[in-house]
Amino acid sequence: MMSEADGGELQEESKDDPYAHLKMDTFEAETFMAKSTALFSTYEPNVILAKIADALQTIDSEGKRDDKKWKMQFQAAKKQSEEEIKNNVQSDSCKVTCKLLRVDDEKICIEFNRAMGSSWFFFETIKQLKEQLKDIDDATL
């Protein structure tokens, strides 16, 4: 069951649910602009974050989950060749925030936002992750 808490946030309700303390923000269609960096899913939030954590391993990254909300942050960095390392070439990298937003009772938006770093590398990283997460990308806006 879902209940709306103060501030437009939806919160899961269950006495046996270990995730009941986590809040999920509501999806705002009128302010949504980053369609290329989002997925939509009907999977449960804990399954979605577990799938994202698995996908991050394929890009040699590890996510840090938020204690209060359905979101996580991670760093991604381009692998460098020995030549680039030898010549002290700076690697492309980015810091990414991933939020789960409640669209309706059945759908969740998985939104990726660049917190800092290379925008080009951010889009390349999200492209890779979306390919890894295509099995949970089972809904549309």
C-alpha positions as CSV (number, residue, x, y, z in Angstrom):
1,M,0.0,0.0,0.0
2,M,1.1,3.6,-0.6
3,S,0.4,6.7,1.4
4,E,1.3,10.3,0.6
5,A,3.6,11.9,3.2
6,D,4.1,15.6,3.6
7,G,5.9,17.2,0.7
8,G,4.3,15.2,-2.1
9,E,6.4,12.1,-1.3
10,L,4.9,8.6,-1.4
11,Q,5.9,6.2,1.2
12,E,5.6,2.4,1.2
13,E,3.5,1.0,4.1
14,S,4.2,-2.4,5.6
15,K,5.2,-3.7,9.1
16,D,7.2,-6.6,7.6
17,D,8.8,-4.5,4.8
18,P,12.5,-3.8,5.5
19,Y,12.3,-0.9,3.0
20,A,9.3,0.8,4.6
21,H,11.4,3.7,6.0
22,L,12.5,4.7,2.4
23,K,10.7,7.5,0.8
24,M,10.0,7.9,-2.9
25,D,9.5,11.3,-4.6
26,T,6.6,11.7,-6.9
27,F,7.3,11.9,-10.7
28,E,6.4,15.3,-12.1
29,A,5.6,15.0,-15.8
30,E,5.6,18.8,-16.4
31,T,9.2,19.2,-15.1
32,F,10.5,16.0,-16.7
33,M,13.1,16.8,-19.4
34,A,15.7,14.1,-19.4
35,K,13.9,11.4,-21.4
36,S,17.2,10.0,-22.8
37,T,18.5,9.4,-19.3
38,A,15.5,7.7,-17.8
39,L,13.8,4.3,-17.8
40,F,10.3,3.3,-16.7
41,S,9.6,0.1,-14.9
42,T,6.9,-1.9,-13.2
43,Y,9.4,-3.8,-11.0
44,E,9.5,-3.3,-7.2
45,P,12.0,-0.6,-6.1
46,N,14.3,-3.0,-4.2
47,V,14.6,-5.1,-7.3
48,I,15.3,-2.1,-9.5
49,L,18.2,-0.9,-7.2
50,A,19.6,-4.5,-7.0
51,K,19.6,-4.6,-10.9
52,I,21.3,-1.2,-11.1
53,A,23.9,-2.4,-8.6
54,D,24.6,-5.5,-10.7
55,A,24.8,-3.3,-13.9
56,L,27.3,-1.0,-12.2
57,Q,29.7,-4.0,-11.8
58,T,29.9,-4.2,-15.6
59,I,31.4,-0.7,-15.7
60,D,33.6,-1.3,-12.6
61,S,31.6,1.0,-10.4
62,E,29.8,0.6,-7.1
63,G,26.7,2.5,-6.0
64,K,26.2,4.1,-2.6
65,R,22.5,3.8,-1.6
66,D,20.8,6.6,0.3
67,D,19.5,5.7,3.8
68,K,16.2,7.7,3.5
69,K,15.2,7.7,-0.1
70,W,15.1,5.4,-3.1
71,K,18.2,6.7,-4.7
72,M,21.9,6.0,-5.1
73,Q,25.1,7.7,-6.3
74,F,28.0,6.3,-8.2
75,Q,31.2,7.3,-9.9
76,A,32.1,6.1,-13.4
77,A,35.5,6.5,-15.0
78,K,36.8,5.6,-18.5
79,K,39.4,2.9,-18.5
80,Q,42.8,4.3,-19.6
81,S,45.3,2.6,-21.8
82,E,48.9,2.1,-20.6
83,E,49.9,4.9,-23.0
84,E,47.4,7.3,-21.4
85,I,48.5,6.4,-17.9
86,K,52.2,6.8,-18.9
87,N,51.5,10.3,-20.3
88,N,49.4,11.3,-17.3
89,V,46.3,11.9,-19.5
90,Q,43.3,12.8,-17.4
91,S,40.6,10.2,-17.6
92,D,36.9,11.1,-18.4
93,S,34.7,10.5,-15.4
94,C,31.4,11.5,-13.9
95,K,29.4,11.3,-10.7
96,V,25.8,10.1,-11.2
97,T,22.7,10.3,-9.1
98,C,20.0,7.7,-9.8
99,K,16.5,8.4,-8.3
100,L,13.4,6.2,-8.3
101,L,10.3,8.4,-8.8
102,R,6.7,7.1,-8.4
103,V,4.8,7.7,-11.6
104,D,1.6,5.9,-10.5
105,D,0.6,2.8,-8.5
106,E,2.3,0.6,-11.1
107,K,5.1,2.5,-12.7
108,I,8.4,3.9,-11.4
109,C,10.7,6.3,-13.3
110,I,14.4,5.5,-13.0
111,E,16.1,8.8,-13.5
112,F,19.8,9.3,-14.0
113,N,21.3,12.8,-13.4
114,R,24.9,13.9,-13.8
115,A,26.1,15.4,-10.5
116,M,29.6,16.4,-11.9
117,G,32.1,15.4,-14.5
118,S,32.1,15.0,-18.2
119,S,28.7,15.2,-19.8
120,W,29.8,13.2,-22.9
121,F,31.0,10.4,-20.6
122,F,27.8,10.6,-18.6
123,F,25.7,10.0,-21.7
124,E,28.0,7.1,-22.8
125,T,27.7,5.6,-19.3
126,I,23.9,5.8,-19.2
127,K,23.7,4.3,-22.7
128,Q,25.7,1.3,-21.4
129,L,23.6,1.0,-18.2
130,K,20.3,1.2,-20.2
131,E,21.5,-1.7,-22.3
132,Q,22.3,-3.7,-19.1
133,L,18.9,-2.8,-17.6
134,K,16.7,-3.4,-20.6
135,D,14.9,-6.3,-18.9
136,I,13.4,-4.0,-16.2
137,D,12.7,-1.2,-18.8
138,D,9.2,-2.6,-19.3
139,A,7.0,0.5,-19.1
140,T,6.6,3.8,-20.9
141,L,5.4,7.3,-19.9
